[in-house]
Amino acid sequence: MKFSSSFKVIFGFLAILLVAVISSVYHIDFTKFINNVNDSLTNDSSTTKKTKVSLVECIDGDTARFNEYGNIYTYRFLGINTPEVKDNPEEYGVEASSFTCNKLMSTDNIYISYEKTSTHTDKYDRHLVWVYVDNDLLQKLLLEKGYAKVQYVYTKLTYLDKLYKAENIAKDKKIGIFKNYKEEQYNDNIYTVIFKNGNNKNEVNVKEGSRVDIINNPKSDISFSGWTINGNLFDLSKPITNDIILEASFD
């Protein structure tokens, strides 16, 4: 059955009016409701189905070897970076490594999932995954302890907001690698970040010192690998301090 464009407009108006009435009766924040709906429509970040794996070897705070369906691979934890423990050891590297290994060894179940909008392996052939110990996201636990920081964010990630909130907990407590953390002071400048994909451009205004949120990842038959600046992948966890143009990169 086909509907005319005028019918669709009228139907849409009535639907919005109905939501507004319900919002007033039940004291729902109508603007927040619409924004949440809009976010759910535009946020195409999602993960693959969780897969149960078994621990083969602890490597460091953000890397481990798992057995996945009889295949043994090295897995790098998405969205975070922990201090080095082997080459050029860094402070809290040992603590981060021990925390991760203890969690992986003591949990009843280990699950992994991949980010659909991100590449599934890196240049070292490590699998890039979310790691869950029972029902807890391991990345989040590491951040809350101050054993990791949000890093290597090149595309919109499903749990990115949770990662930043967990990192802020450690910063507020000044624990772990954030023990000497001091909030950076910025001016109230507004910068423009342009997301460029061929002839398509999206502009975002960002307050100096803030992070930029991705509008939408490009949809293409070619695998999207991230946003680049001057040919290099841009770390979206970094604060914006000037106008920049980010170009879509594909494998």
N, C-alpha and C positions, 0 to 999 in steps of 0.2 A: 504494500500500500504506500503511495507517495503522498506527501503533504506539501501544500504550497508554502512558499517562503513567508507569506503573511501569517499563515496559521502557526508556523514555527515561532515567529516573533511574539504572537499573542500568547502562545503556550508558554514560552520562556518567561514573559512578563508575569503571567499568572503564577508560575512556579516560584519566582523570586518574591512576589507579593505574599504567597503562602508561607514561605520561609520567614519573611519579615514578621508576619502575624504570630507565628509560632515562637519566634525569638522574643517578641515583646511579652507574650504570655508566660513563657518559661524562663525569662531573664537570660537569654542566651546572647552572647556578644555576636551580633550579626556580621560585623566586619571581620572578626576573627574567624567566624564560620566560613565566610566566603573565601578568605585567604587560605584556609586549610583545604578547602575544596580545590582551589586553584593550584596549590602546591601539589596535591595528589594527582592532578592532571598533567602538570608540567614536569614533575620530578620523575625522570625515567630511570633513577638509580634503583637497582634491586640485586639481590643475591641469588645464586643458584641454590638448589635444594641441598640441605645439609647432608654431608657424607661422613659416616663413622670411620675413623682411622685408628691405628695403634701406633704407639711411640716406638721408634727404632733407636733414636739417638738424640740427646740434648746437645745443641751446638752453642747457642748463646741466648741472650734475652729475647731476641726477635727472630730466631731461626731454629728449626728443628727438622729431623728426618722422620717421616711417617710412612707407614705401610697403608697404601690405599688400594683396596681390591687386589692384593697380592703384588702390587708394584711399589717399590721404595723410591721416594723422591725427597729432595730437599725443599722445605717450605719456608718462605719468608712472610712474616706477618704484615698484612696490609696496613698502611696509614700511620705507622709509628717507626721510631728508631730508638734503640737502646744503646747505651755506651758500649764501646768496644771492650772485649775481654782478652783477645788474643794478640792481634797485631796492634801495636801502639795502645796498650791498655789505658782505659779512661776510668775516672772515678765513678763508682757505682756500677761498673761493668760486671763485677763478680756478683754483687747483690742482685742485679737484674737477671743474670744468668741463673743463679740459684733459685730465685723466685719462680721463674718460668719452668725450670726443670722440676721443682717440687710440686707445682700445680699439675704438670703433665703426668707425673708419676703417681700422684695421690688421688687423682680424679677417677671416678668409675667409668666415665665415657669421654672420649675426645671426638669432636666433630669439626669439620672444616666446610667452608663454602667459598665460592668464587664471586667476585663482583662482575656483574654482567657488562657494565660499561667500561671495565678496565681490562687490559691484557692479562692473561692468566699465567704468564711466565715472564721473567725479566731476562736481561741480556746474559745472565749467568745460568739460565735454564732452571732457576728456582721457581717453584709454584707460588704465586701471590694469593694469599688466602686470609679469610677471617678464621680465627681459631676459637673454639668454644670448649671450656672445661665444664662438663655437665651443661648447665644452662647459662653460664657466665661467659661473657666475651673476654677473652684473655687480654686483648689489647687494652680494654677499658681498665682492667685490674692493674695492669702495669703502669698505666698513666696515673691512676689514683694514688699509687705508692710513690710516685716521683721517680720511677725507674725507666721512664720513656718520655718522649716528646712526640707531638704530632708532626709528621714529616713525610716527604715523598708523596704529596697529594697532587696528582696530575689530572684528575678528573673527579666528577661528583661521586662521592662514596655514600653508600647507604647509612653507615653508622658515623658519619663525620661529625654531626652535632654532638653525639654521645662522646666522641673522642675529645672534642674541645672542652666539653663540660668536665670530663674526668681530669683533663690536664689542668683546668682552672682550679680544681680542688687541691691539687698538689701545689700549685702556685700560691694559693691563699694560705695554705698551711706551711709553705716554705720548707718542703721536705724533699729528700732525694736530690736530684740534679737541680731542683729549683730552690735549694736552701738559701741561696743568695739572690733570689729573684727580686728585681725591682721593676715595677711597671714602667715601660718606656713612655716618655712624654712627647707628644706630637702637637703640632699646631692644628687649628681647625680648618685646614685646607681640604678641598674636595678635588679628587683626581678622577680622570676618566679611564676606564679599562674597556678596551674594544676587543670583543671576541670575533675573529674573522675566519670565515669558512668559505673560501672562494670569493664570490661576489656578495655573499651574505655577511652582514655585520650586525652585531648587537652591542650597544653601549651601556655600561653600568657606571654610575657615579658612586665613588667610594670615599669615605672620610679617611684622611691621612692616618696611617697606623692600623687601619682595620683590614680584615681579610675580605677578599672578593668571593661572592657566591656565584657559581656557574648558573647561567640561565637554563640552558639545555645542551646536552651533548649532541654533536652532529650525528645524524642517522645516515648510514651509508652501507653499501654492500662490502666495503673495505673496512677492516677492523680499525676502530678509532683508538689511538695510543695516547692521546693527551694534547694539552695546549702548549705551544712553544713560543719562545721569544728569542730572536736571533738564532734560530735553529736548535735551541736547547729547551728541553722540557722545563716548564715553569712550575715551581713548587707553590701551589695555591694556599699553603699554610703560612706563607710569608706575608708580612704586612705590606700594604701598598704605600709607597712614598713618592710616586710620580706617575704621570700619564704613561700607559703602556698599551701596546697592541699585541694580543695573543692570537696566534694562528693555529688552526686545527691541524693535527698531524695524524697521518694514517699509516698503518703497516703496509 
